[in-house]
Amino acid sequence: MRSYWAWLAWLGAMWAAALLQGGAAATPRGALGCALFFACYFASPLVFRRPAALFALLTGALLASSAALHGIGAAGALYALLLAAYLAGEAAYRLPGRWAAAFGALAAASAIASASLDASDSARALPAAFALLFAAAAAAALTLYRRERSANEEGGARFEALLSEYRKLKRQAKSGEDAARAEERTNVARQIHDSVGHKLTSLLMQIEMFRMNAAGEHLAAAEQMKRLAQDSLEETRRAVKTLQEQEQGGIPALLRLIRNLEAESYLQVEFTVRHGALSVPLGNEPSIAVYRAIQEAMTNAMRHGASRRIGILLESPGGRVFRFEVSNDAGGGPEQPIREGFGLTAMRSRIEKAGGELTLVRAGGQFLVRGTFKLEQGEERGR
């Protein structure tokens, strides 16, 4: 934005100097040409993505400056040459290659013509040779600039590709770590079940045999030992079940995921919770399904989204439905039909297996992933 105002000030100073130096010969034609030039200049940002319209505006600005500065001698030709060089640079920066080359040729022809038409006063006229040399130097400079810009864009593309591959490898490493952790939990659960559980069961049987033959104080002690053994066995079974079923999910895991992706990918995540969604007692399987679905939706947004801004919404209207939604900017192009790849297909399968429904929507430049789980009041109380 600062460069825009700097260039605007430079153009204003150039026009002021040209009109003042031209004196009476520069008005009112010079004032009208100046007004038309700045009208085209101010309108050009509105059509940056439309090459034909931008080419037309730059051409209008070029013709307006040439017509306005013609007739005031070598000074007018010099200022017209500077303006033509500036407009050629703007074309090289904004327009595709062919359009930029066409405008460069037009700007060079305009500068040469302006120098030739103002050559009537040989004492003050700008030599045509100077205009040719200046045009050649400007063309070489703009060509070199465009080549460097293309190289920078290619380097940026390679950097983005390497960064994407790095993130992919990091996610794979994290997935492998999670898989190893899950396998270790399974092994620990199996060892507890086969070793500790078996020994507690054997101990419980021996205590029961002792209790059947005990009397008096020994009977009370045997019953107490039996209760302790039964409680220990039950706690062991619960621990084994928890280890076997435990998987990353829930709000804490979701917050860690958002924090990691923001740190790694410079994402801007808007996380919204409505209608007491955090207090809804989702079961283990739906909770894991929600986490995995949001994780996959965020990954897709990073790969295919038009911006780094992602919205995540959790809500539970009326306490009978739990709903999550992930939204991202899909771009302003024509809306294409949604093709479900492996990730979206796996997401839908996981959500439906957990008893929910998944909806994919593309509308208004947004891509939405919505999941819904119906909550039964009776089931909630029983959890």
C-alpha positions as CSV (number, residue, x, y, z in Angstrom):
1,M,0.0,0.0,0.0
2,R,2.9,2.4,0.7
3,S,4.4,1.8,-2.7
4,Y,1.0,2.7,-4.3
5,W,1.0,6.1,-2.6
6,A,4.7,6.6,-3.4
7,W,4.1,6.0,-7.1
8,L,1.0,8.2,-7.0
9,A,3.1,11.0,-5.5
10,W,5.8,10.5,-8.1
11,L,3.2,10.7,-11.0
12,G,1.6,13.8,-9.5
13,A,5.0,15.5,-9.3
14,M,5.8,14.5,-12.8
15,W,2.5,15.9,-14.2
16,A,2.9,19.1,-12.2
17,A,6.4,19.7,-13.5
18,A,5.3,19.0,-17.1
19,L,2.3,21.3,-17.0
20,L,4.3,24.1,-15.3
21,Q,7.1,23.8,-17.8
22,G,4.7,23.8,-20.7
23,G,3.1,27.0,-19.6
24,A,0.2,28.3,-21.6
25,A,0.7,25.6,-24.3
26,A,-0.1,22.9,-21.7
27,T,-3.6,24.0,-20.9
28,P,-6.4,23.2,-21.1
29,R,-5.4,20.1,-23.2
30,G,-2.8,19.2,-20.6
31,A,-5.3,19.4,-17.8
32,L,-7.8,17.2,-19.6
33,G,-5.1,14.6,-20.5
34,C,-3.9,14.6,-16.9
35,A,-7.4,14.0,-15.7
36,L,-7.9,11.1,-18.2
37,F,-4.5,9.6,-17.2
38,F,-5.4,9.5,-13.5
39,A,-8.9,8.3,-14.2
40,C,-7.4,5.2,-16.0
41,Y,-4.8,4.9,-13.3
42,F,-7.3,4.8,-10.5
43,A,-9.6,2.4,-12.4
44,S,-6.8,-0.1,-13.1
45,P,-6.9,-1.9,-9.7
46,L,-10.5,-2.8,-10.3
47,V,-9.6,-5.0,-13.3
48,F,-6.2,-6.5,-12.3
49,R,-7.6,-10.0,-13.0
50,R,-9.0,-9.1,-16.5
51,P,-6.0,-8.6,-18.9
52,A,-8.1,-7.2,-21.8
53,A,-9.7,-4.5,-19.6
54,L,-6.4,-3.6,-17.9
55,F,-4.6,-3.4,-21.3
56,A,-7.4,-1.0,-22.5
57,L,-7.0,1.2,-19.4
58,L,-3.2,1.4,-19.7
59,T,-3.5,2.2,-23.4
60,G,-6.0,4.9,-22.6
61,A,-3.6,6.4,-20.0
62,L,-0.7,6.2,-22.5
63,L,-2.7,8.0,-25.3
64,A,-3.9,10.6,-22.8
65,S,-0.4,11.4,-21.7
66,S,1.0,11.5,-25.2
67,A,-1.8,13.8,-26.4
68,A,-1.6,16.1,-23.4
69,L,2.2,16.5,-23.5
70,H,2.5,16.9,-27.3
71,G,3.3,20.4,-28.5
72,I,5.4,21.6,-25.6
73,G,8.8,20.7,-27.1
74,A,11.5,18.5,-25.8
75,A,10.3,18.7,-22.2
76,G,7.0,17.3,-23.2
77,A,8.6,14.4,-25.1
78,L,10.8,13.6,-22.1
79,Y,7.9,13.5,-19.7
80,A,5.9,11.5,-22.2
81,L,8.8,9.1,-22.4
82,L,9.0,8.7,-18.6
83,L,5.3,8.1,-18.4
84,A,5.4,5.5,-21.2
85,A,8.3,3.7,-19.3
86,Y,6.2,3.7,-16.1
87,L,3.1,2.3,-17.8
88,A,5.3,-0.3,-19.5
89,G,6.6,-1.4,-16.1
90,E,3.0,-1.5,-14.8
91,A,2.1,-3.7,-17.8
92,A,5.0,-6.0,-17.2
93,Y,4.1,-6.4,-13.6
94,R,0.3,-6.9,-14.0
95,L,-0.3,-8.4,-17.5
96,P,0.5,-11.9,-18.9
97,G,3.5,-12.2,-21.2
98,R,1.8,-11.6,-24.6
99,W,-0.3,-8.7,-23.3
100,A,2.8,-7.1,-21.7
101,A,4.9,-7.5,-24.8
102,A,2.1,-5.9,-26.9
103,F,1.8,-2.9,-24.6
104,G,5.6,-2.5,-24.4
105,A,5.7,-2.2,-28.2
106,L,2.8,0.3,-28.1
107,A,4.6,2.3,-25.4
108,A,7.9,2.4,-27.4
109,A,6.1,3.5,-30.6
110,S,4.3,6.2,-28.6
111,A,7.5,7.5,-27.2
112,I,9.3,7.5,-30.5
113,A,6.3,9.2,-32.2
114,S,6.2,11.9,-29.5
115,A,9.9,12.6,-29.9
116,S,9.5,12.8,-33.7
117,L,6.5,15.1,-33.6
118,D,8.2,17.5,-31.2
119,A,11.3,17.7,-33.4
120,S,10.1,20.9,-35.2
121,D,12.2,22.9,-32.8
122,S,15.6,21.4,-33.4
123,A,17.3,23.5,-30.7
124,R,15.1,22.0,-28.0
125,A,13.8,18.8,-29.5
126,L,14.5,15.4,-27.9
127,P,16.5,13.3,-30.3
128,A,14.8,10.2,-31.7
129,A,18.0,8.2,-31.1
130,F,17.6,8.9,-27.4
131,A,14.0,7.7,-27.4
132,L,15.1,4.5,-29.2
133,L,18.0,3.9,-26.8
134,F,15.7,4.6,-23.8
135,A,13.0,2.2,-25.2
136,A,15.6,-0.5,-25.8
137,A,17.0,-0.1,-22.2
138,A,13.5,-0.1,-20.7
139,A,12.6,-3.3,-22.7
140,A,15.8,-5.0,-21.6
141,A,15.2,-4.0,-18.0
142,L,11.6,-5.2,-18.0
143,T,12.5,-8.5,-19.7
144,L,15.1,-9.1,-17.0
145,Y,12.7,-8.2,-14.3
146,R,10.0,-10.5,-15.7
147,R,12.5,-13.3,-15.9
148,E,13.6,-12.8,-12.3
149,R,10.0,-12.6,-11.2
150,S,9.2,-15.9,-13.0
151,A,12.2,-17.5,-11.3
152,N,11.1,-16.3,-7.9
153,E,7.6,-17.6,-8.6
154,E,9.0,-21.0,-9.5
155,G,11.2,-21.0,-6.4
156,G,8.2,-20.1,-4.3
157,A,6.2,-23.0,-5.9
158,R,9.1,-25.4,-5.1
159,F,9.2,-24.1,-1.6
160,E,5.5,-24.7,-1.2
161,A,5.9,-28.2,-2.6
162,L,8.7,-29.0,-0.2
163,L,6.8,-27.5,2.7
164,S,3.8,-29.6,1.8
165,E,5.9,-32.7,1.6
166,Y,7.5,-31.9,5.0
167,R,4.1,-31.5,6.6
168,K,3.0,-34.7,5.0
169,L,6.0,-36.6,6.4
170,K,5.5,-35.0,9.8
171,R,1.8,-36.1,9.8
172,Q,2.9,-39.6,8.8
173,A,5.5,-39.7,11.6
174,K,2.8,-38.5,14.0
175,S,0.4,-41.2,12.7
176,G,3.2,-43.8,13.1
177,E,3.8,-42.6,16.6
178,D,0.1,-42.9,17.4
179,A,0.0,-46.4,15.9
180,A,3.0,-47.5,18.0
181,R,1.4,-46.0,21.1
182,A,-1.9,-47.8,20.4
183,E,0.0,-51.1,19.8
184,E,1.9,-50.6,23.1
185,R,-1.4,-50.0,24.9
186,T,-2.8,-53.2,23.4
187,N,0.2,-55.2,24.5
188,V,0.0,-53.7,28.1
189,A,-3.7,-54.5,28.2
190,R,-3.1,-58.0,27.1
191,Q,-0.4,-58.6,29.6
192,I,-2.5,-57.2,32.5
193,H,-5.4,-59.4,31.4
194,D,-3.4,-62.6,31.0
195,S,-1.2,-62.1,34.0
196,V,-2.7,-59.9,36.7
197,G,-6.3,-60.7,35.9
198,H,-5.6,-64.5,36.0
199,K,-3.8,-64.3,39.3
200,L,-6.5,-62.1,40.9
201,T,-9.1,-64.7,39.7
202,S,-7.1,-67.5,41.2
203,L,-6.7,-65.5,44.5
204,L,-10.4,-64.9,44.6
205,M,-11.1,-68.6,44.2
206,Q,-8.7,-69.5,47.0
207,I,-10.2,-66.8,49.3
208,E,-13.7,-68.2,48.6
209,M,-12.5,-71.7,49.5
210,F,-11.0,-70.4,52.8
211,R,-14.2,-68.4,53.5
212,M,-16.4,-71.5,53.2
213,N,-14.3,-73.3,55.9
214,A,-13.8,-70.2,58.1
215,A,-15.8,-69.2,61.2
216,G,-16.0,-66.3,63.6
217,E,-13.4,-63.7,63.1
218,H,-11.7,-65.6,60.3
219,L,-15.0,-65.5,58.4
220,A,-15.3,-61.7,58.6
221,A,-11.7,-61.3,57.5
222,A,-12.3,-63.7,54.6
223,E,-15.3,-61.8,53.4
224,Q,-13.3,-58.5,53.6
225,M,-10.5,-60.1,51.6
226,K,-13.0,-61.4,49.1
227,R,-14.5,-57.9,48.6
228,L,-11.0,-56.4,48.2
229,A,-10.1,-59.0,45.6
230,Q,-13.3,-58.6,43.7
231,D,-12.8,-54.8,43.6
232,S,-9.2,-55.2,42.5
233,L,-10.3,-57.6,39.7
234,E,-13.1,-55.2,38.6
235,E,-10.7,-52.2,38.5
236,T,-8.2,-54.3,36.5
237,R,-10.9,-55.2,34.0
238,R,-11.9,-51.5,33.6
239,A,-8.2,-50.6,33.1
240,V,-7.8,-53.2,30.4
241,K,-11.0,-52.1,28.7
242,T,-9.9,-48.4,28.8
243,L,-6.5,-49.3,27.4
244,Q,-8.0,-51.3,24.6
245,E,-10.6,-48.7,23.6
246,Q,-8.5,-45.5,24.2
247,E,-7.9,-43.4,21.1
248,Q,-7.1,-39.8,20.7
249,G,-10.3,-37.8,20.6
250,G,-12.4,-35.3,22.5
251,I,-12.1,-31.5,23.0
252,P,-8.6,-31.6,24.5
253,A,-7.2,-33.5,21.6
254,L,-9.0,-31.2,19.1
255,L,-7.5,-28.1,20.8
256,R,-4.0,-29.7,20.6
257,L,-4.6,-30.4,16.9
258,I,-5.6,-26.8,16.2
259,R,-2.6,-25.5,18.1
260,N,-0.2,-27.8,16.2
261,L,-1.6,-26.9,12.8
262,E,-1.6,-23.2,13.5
263,A,2.0,-23.4,14.6
264,E,3.1,-25.5,11.6
265,S,1.0,-24.0,8.8
266,Y,0.2,-20.4,9.9
267,L,-3.5,-21.2,9.9
268,Q,-6.1,-18.9,11.3
269,V,-8.7,-21.1,13.0
270,E,-12.0,-19.6,14.3
271,F,-13.2,-22.1,16.9
272,T,-16.9,-21.6,18.0
273,V,-18.9,-23.5,20.6
274,R,-22.7,-23.0,20.9
275,H,-25.6,-24.4,22.9
276,G,-23.5,-26.2,25.5
277,A,-21.8,-28.5,23.0
278,L,-18.9,-29.1,25.4
279,S,-21.2,-30.5,28.0
280,V,-22.7,-33.1,25.7
281,P,-21.6,-36.6,26.9
282,L,-20.6,-38.2,23.6
283,G,-19.6,-41.8,23.7
284,N,-16.0,-42.9,22.9
285,E,-16.7,-43.9,19.3
286,P,-18.6,-40.8,18.2
287,S,-16.0,-38.6,20.0
288,I,-13.2,-40.2,18.1
289,A,-15.1,-40.0,14.8
290,V,-15.7,-36.3,15.3
291,Y,-12.0,-35.7,16.0
292,R,-10.9,-37.7,13.0
293,A,-13.4,-36.0,10.7
294,I,-12.3,-32.5,11.8
295,Q,-8.7,-33.5,11.4
296,E,-9.3,-34.7,7.8
297,A,-11.4,-31.6,7.0
298,M,-8.6,-29.3,8.2
299,T,-6.0,-31.3,6.2
300,N,-8.2,-31.0,3.0
301,A,-8.6,-27.2,3.7
302,M,-4.8,-26.8,3.8
303,R,-4.3,-28.7,0.6
304,H,-7.2,-27.4,-1.5
305,G,-8.5,-24.2,0.2
306,A,-8.1,-20.7,-1.3
307,S,-7.0,-19.2,2.0
308,R,-5.5,-20.1,5.4
309,R,-8.7,-19.2,7.3
310,I,-10.7,-22.2,8.7
311,G,-13.9,-22.1,10.8
312,I,-14.8,-24.9,13.2
313,L,-18.2,-24.9,14.9
314,L,-19.5,-27.3,17.6
315,E,-23.2,-27.0,18.7
316,S,-25.9,-29.0,20.4
317,P,-29.3,-27.4,19.7
318,G,-31.8,-28.4,22.3
319,G,-29.4,-31.0,23.8
320,R,-30.8,-33.7,21.5
321,V,-28.4,-33.2,18.5
322,F,-24.6,-32.8,18.4
323,R,-23.4,-31.1,15.3
324,F,-19.9,-30.1,14.0
325,E,-19.0,-28.0,11.0
326,V,-15.7,-27.2,9.3
327,S,-15.7,-24.4,6.7
328,N,-13.0,-22.9,4.5
329,D,-12.8,-20.7,1.4
330,A,-13.0,-22.8,-1.7
331,G,-12.3,-19.9,-4.1
332,G,-14.5,-17.8,-6.4
333,G,-14.3,-20.0,-9.4
334,P,-17.1,-22.0,-11.0
335,E,-18.6,-24.5,-8.5
336,Q,-17.6,-28.0,-9.4
337,P,-19.4,-31.2,-8.2
338,I,-17.9,-32.7,-5.1
339,R,-15.8,-35.7,-5.7
340,E,-15.2,-37.8,-2.6
341,G,-11.7,-39.2,-2.5
342,F,-10.3,-41.7,-0.1
343,G,-10.2,-39.2,2.8
344,L,-13.8,-38.0,2.5
345,T,-15.0,-41.6,1.9
346,A,-13.2,-42.8,5.0
347,M,-14.6,-39.8,7.0
348,R,-18.2,-40.6,5.9
349,S,-17.7,-44.3,6.8
350,R,-16.4,-43.5,10.2
351,I,-19.2,-41.0,11.0
352,E,-21.9,-43.4,9.8
353,K,-20.4,-46.3,11.7
354,A,-20.5,-44.2,14.9
355,G,-24.2,-43.5,14.3
356,G,-24.0,-40.1,12.7
357,E,-24.6,-38.4,9.3
358,L,-22.1,-36.5,7.1
359,T,-23.0,-33.7,4.7
360,L,-20.6,-32.0,2.2
361,V,-21.7,-28.7,0.8
362,R,-20.1,-26.2,-1.7
363,A,-21.9,-22.9,-1.8
364,G,-21.1,-19.2,-2.0
365,G,-17.4,-19.8,-2.3
366,Q,-17.3,-21.9,0.9
367,F,-16.7,-25.7,1.3
368,L,-18.6,-27.1,4.4
369,V,-18.2,-30.4,6.1
370,R,-21.1,-31.1,8.5
371,G,-21.6,-34.0,10.8
372,T,-24.6,-34.7,13.0
373,F,-25.2,-37.2,15.8
374,K,-28.7,-37.7,17.3
375,L,-28.6,-37.9,21.1
376,E,-31.2,-40.0,23.0
377,Q,-32.1,-38.6,26.4
378,G,-32.3,-42.0,27.9
379,E,-28.9,-43.0,26.6
380,E,-27.4,-39.8,27.9
381,R,-28.6,-40.5,31.4
382,G,-27.3,-44.0,31.3
383,R,-23.8,-43.0,30.3
